[in-house]
Amino acid sequence: MDSELVDIVFVVVTGLIAYHGITYRDKEGNPNWVHMLFGTIALLYCLTILGQDVLDLF
């Protein structure tokens, strides 16, 4: 499998996980800190791979 394709799939998947984790709210509208934590970790990995491997910025 092509390395660039794997990087793009990784960025998309971690981006979706980050979006879900950061925007998740319970039935009362309160954010869950665990979802926020893992969402920000996923966002960090998403932006790191996007910058290093896909866009070749670093």
DSSP file (Angstrom, degrees, kcal/mol; ACC not computed):
  #  RESIDUE AA STRUCTURE BP1 BP2  ACC     N-H-->O    O-->H-N    N-H-->O    O-->H-N    TCO  KAPPA ALPHA  PHI   PSI    X-CA   Y-CA   Z-CA
    1    1 A M              0   0    0      0, 0.0     2,-0.1     0, 0.0     5,-0.0   0.000 360.0 360.0 360.0 142.8    0.0    0.0    0.0
    2    2 A D     >  -     0   0    0      1,-0.1     4,-1.9     2,-0.0     5,-0.2  -0.406 360.0-138.1 -69.4 136.6    1.3    3.5   -0.8
    3    3 A S  H  > S+     0   0    0      1,-0.2     4,-2.1     2,-0.2    -1,-0.1   0.863 102.6  53.0 -64.4 -37.9    2.7    5.4    2.1
    4    4 A E  H  > S+     0   0    0      2,-0.2     4,-2.2     1,-0.2    -1,-0.2   0.875 107.8  51.3 -67.2 -36.7    1.0    8.7    1.1
    5    5 A L  H  > S+     0   0    0      2,-0.2     4,-2.4     1,-0.2    -1,-0.2   0.899 109.1  50.6 -65.8 -40.9   -2.4    7.0    0.9
    6    6 A V  H  X S+     0   0    0     -4,-1.9     4,-2.4     1,-0.2    -2,-0.2   0.905 110.1  50.8 -62.8 -41.7   -1.9    5.6    4.4
    7    7 A D  H  X S+     0   0    0     -4,-2.1     4,-2.4     2,-0.2    -2,-0.2   0.912 110.6  48.2 -62.7 -42.8   -1.0    9.1    5.7
    8    8 A I  H  X S+     0   0    0     -4,-2.2     4,-2.3     2,-0.2    -2,-0.2   0.909 112.3  48.3 -65.9 -42.3   -4.1   10.6    4.1
    9    9 A V  H  X S+     0   0    0     -4,-2.4     4,-2.6     2,-0.2     5,-0.2   0.904 111.4  51.4 -63.7 -40.8   -6.3    7.9    5.6
   10   10 A F  H  X S+     0   0    0     -4,-2.4     4,-2.6     1,-0.2     5,-0.3   0.910 110.0  49.0 -61.9 -43.3   -4.7    8.4    9.0
   11   11 A V  H  X S+     0   0    0     -4,-2.4     4,-1.9     2,-0.2    -2,-0.2   0.906 113.0  47.2 -63.7 -42.2   -5.3   12.2    8.8
   12   12 A V  H  X S+     0   0    0     -4,-2.3     4,-2.2     2,-0.2    -2,-0.2   0.937 114.5  45.6 -65.7 -46.5   -8.9   11.7    7.9
   13   13 A V  H  X S+     0   0    0     -4,-2.6     4,-2.3     1,-0.2    -2,-0.2   0.934 115.6  44.9 -65.2 -46.9   -9.6    9.1   10.6
   14   14 A T  H  X S+     0   0    0     -4,-2.6     4,-2.4    -5,-0.2    -1,-0.2   0.834 111.3  55.3 -68.4 -29.9   -7.9   11.0   13.3
   15   15 A G  H  X S+     0   0    0     -4,-1.9     4,-2.4    -5,-0.3    -1,-0.2   0.905 108.8  46.9 -65.6 -41.2   -9.6   14.2   12.2
   16   16 A L  H  X S+     0   0    0     -4,-2.2     4,-2.4     2,-0.2    -2,-0.2   0.899 112.8  49.2 -66.4 -40.5  -13.0   12.6   12.5
   17   17 A I  H  X S+     0   0    0     -4,-2.3     4,-2.6     2,-0.2    -2,-0.2   0.913 111.9  49.4 -63.7 -42.2  -12.1   11.2   15.9
   18   18 A A  H  X S+     0   0    0     -4,-2.4     4,-2.4     2,-0.2     5,-0.3   0.917 110.7  49.7 -63.4 -43.5  -10.9   14.7   17.0
   19   19 A Y  H  X S+     0   0    0     -4,-2.4     4,-2.1     1,-0.2    -2,-0.2   0.928 113.4  45.9 -61.5 -45.5  -14.1   16.3   15.7
   20   20 A H  H  X S+     0   0    0     -4,-2.4     4,-1.0     1,-0.2    -2,-0.2   0.925 114.4  47.9 -63.5 -44.5  -16.2   13.8   17.6
   21   21 A G  H  < S+     0   0    0     -4,-2.6    18,-0.2     1,-0.2    -2,-0.2   0.877 115.2  43.4 -65.9 -38.6  -14.2   14.1   20.8
   22   22 A I  H  < S+     0   0    0     -4,-2.4    -1,-0.2     1,-0.2    -2,-0.2   0.847 120.1  39.9 -78.3 -33.4  -14.1   17.9   20.9
   23   23 A T  H  < S+     0   0    0     -4,-2.1    -1,-0.2    -5,-0.3    -2,-0.2   0.463  85.1 122.8 -95.9  -0.9  -17.8   18.5   19.9
   24   24 A Y     <  +     0   0    0     -4,-1.0     8,-0.5    -3,-0.1     2,-0.3  -0.375  34.5 176.7 -66.2 135.6  -19.3   15.6   22.0
   25   25 A R        -     0   0    0      6,-0.2    -2,-0.0    -2,-0.1    -3,-0.0  -0.986  23.7-126.5-135.4 147.1  -22.0   16.7   24.6
   26   26 A D    >   -     0   0    0      4,-2.3     3,-1.6    -2,-0.3     6,-0.0  -0.108  47.1 -80.2 -80.3-172.8  -24.1   14.5   26.9
   27   27 A K  T 3  S+     0   0    0      1,-0.3    -1,-0.1     2,-0.1    -2,-0.0   0.791 132.5  49.7 -62.1 -28.6  -27.9   14.7   27.1
   28   28 A E  T 3  S-     0   0    0      2,-0.1    -1,-0.3     0, 0.0     0, 0.0   0.484 120.3-106.9 -89.2  -3.1  -27.8   17.7   29.3
   29   29 A G  S <  S+     0   0    0     -3,-1.6    -2,-0.1     1,-0.3     0, 0.0   0.581  74.5 135.4  90.6  11.2  -25.4   19.6   27.0
   30   30 A N        -     0   0    0      1,-0.0    -4,-2.3     0, 0.0    -1,-0.3  -0.738  54.7-119.9 -94.0 139.6  -22.3   19.2   29.1
   31   31 A P        -     0   0    0      0, 0.0     2,-0.5     0, 0.0    -6,-0.2  -0.486  20.1-129.4 -75.6 148.9  -18.9   18.2   27.6
   32   32 A N     >  -     0   0    0     -8,-0.5     4,-2.1   -11,-0.2     5,-0.2  -0.867   8.7-144.7 -98.4 127.3  -17.2   15.1   28.8
   33   33 A W  H  > S+     0   0    0     -2,-0.5     4,-2.4     1,-0.2     5,-0.1   0.807  97.9  56.2 -66.2 -29.2  -13.6   15.6   29.8
   34   34 A V  H  > S+     0   0    0      2,-0.2     4,-2.4     1,-0.2     5,-0.3   0.921 108.4  47.1 -68.8 -42.6  -12.5   12.2   28.6
   35   35 A H  H  > S+     0   0    0      1,-0.2     4,-2.1     2,-0.2    -2,-0.2   0.907 113.0  49.8 -62.7 -40.9  -13.9   12.9   25.1
   36   36 A M  H  X S+     0   0    0     -4,-2.1     4,-2.2     2,-0.2    -2,-0.2   0.904 110.7  50.5 -64.0 -41.0  -12.2   16.3   25.1
   37   37 A L  H  X S+     0   0    0     -4,-2.4     4,-2.0     2,-0.2    -2,-0.2   0.959 115.4  39.8 -62.1 -53.3   -8.9   14.8   26.2
   38   38 A F  H  X S+     0   0    0     -4,-2.4     4,-2.3     1,-0.2    -1,-0.2   0.806 113.1  57.2 -70.6 -27.6   -8.8   12.1   23.5
   39   39 A G  H  X S+     0   0    0     -4,-2.1     4,-2.1    -5,-0.3    -1,-0.2   0.907 108.9  45.1 -66.1 -41.7  -10.2   14.5   20.9
   40   40 A T  H  X S+     0   0    0     -4,-2.2     4,-2.1     2,-0.2    -2,-0.2   0.855 112.1  51.9 -71.6 -33.9   -7.3   16.9   21.5
   41   41 A I  H  X S+     0   0    0     -4,-2.0     4,-2.1     2,-0.2    -2,-0.2   0.923 111.1  47.9 -64.9 -43.4   -4.8   14.1   21.4
   42   42 A A  H  X S+     0   0    0     -4,-2.3     4,-2.5     1,-0.2    -2,-0.2   0.883 110.5  52.0 -63.8 -38.2   -6.3   12.9   18.1
   43   43 A L  H  X S+     0   0    0     -4,-2.1     4,-2.6     2,-0.2     5,-0.2   0.892 107.4  52.7 -64.5 -39.1   -6.1   16.5   16.8
   44   44 A L  H  X S+     0   0    0     -4,-2.1     4,-2.0     2,-0.2    -2,-0.2   0.934 112.6  43.6 -61.2 -47.4   -2.5   16.7   17.8
   45   45 A Y  H  X S+     0   0    0     -4,-2.1     4,-2.5     2,-0.2     5,-0.3   0.895 112.9  53.6 -64.9 -39.7   -1.6   13.5   15.8
   46   46 A C  H  X S+     0   0    0     -4,-2.5     4,-2.2     1,-0.2    -2,-0.2   0.941 112.6  42.1 -60.7 -48.8   -3.8   14.6   12.9
   47   47 A L  H  X S+     0   0    0     -4,-2.6     4,-2.4     2,-0.2    -1,-0.2   0.836 112.9  54.6 -70.3 -32.2   -2.0   18.0   12.6
   48   48 A T  H  X S+     0   0    0     -4,-2.0     4,-2.7    -5,-0.2     5,-0.3   0.949 112.9  40.6 -65.5 -49.0    1.4   16.4   13.1
   49   49 A I  H  X>S+     0   0    0     -4,-2.5     4,-1.9     2,-0.2     5,-1.8   0.885 114.9  53.5 -67.8 -37.9    1.1   13.9   10.3
   50   50 A L  I  <>S+     0   0    0     -4,-2.2     5,-2.7    -5,-0.3     6,-0.3   0.930 115.6  39.2 -61.4 -45.1   -0.6   16.4    8.1
   51   51 A G  I  <5S+     0   0    0     -4,-2.4     6,-3.5     3,-0.2     7,-0.8   0.893 124.8  35.5 -72.7 -40.5    2.3   18.9    8.5
   52   52 A Q  I  <5S+     0   0    0     -4,-2.7    -3,-0.2     4,-0.2    -2,-0.2   0.947 131.2  17.5 -82.1 -50.5    5.2   16.4    8.4
   53   53 A D  I  <5S+     0   0    0     -4,-1.9    -3,-0.2    -5,-0.3    -2,-0.1   0.860 128.6  36.8 -97.6 -39.6    4.2   13.7    5.9
   54   54 A V  I   <S+     0   0    0     -5,-1.8    -3,-0.2     1,-0.1    -4,-0.2   0.956 131.9  22.6 -83.2 -51.7    1.4   15.0    3.8
   55   55 A L  S   <S-     0   0    0     -5,-2.7    -4,-0.2    -6,-0.2    -3,-0.1   0.599  92.3-139.2 -91.9 -12.3    2.3   18.7    3.3
   56   56 A D        +     0   0    0     -6,-0.3    -4,-0.2     1,-0.1    -3,-0.1   0.912  53.1 141.5  54.7  49.7    6.0   18.2    4.0
   57   57 A L              0   0    0     -6,-3.5    -5,-0.2    -7,-0.1    -6,-0.1   0.792 360.0 360.0 -88.7 -32.1    6.2   21.4    6.1
   58   58 A F              0   0    0     -7,-0.8    -6,-0.1    -6,-0.0    -1,-0.1   0.418 360.0 360.0-105.7 360.0    8.6   20.2    8.8
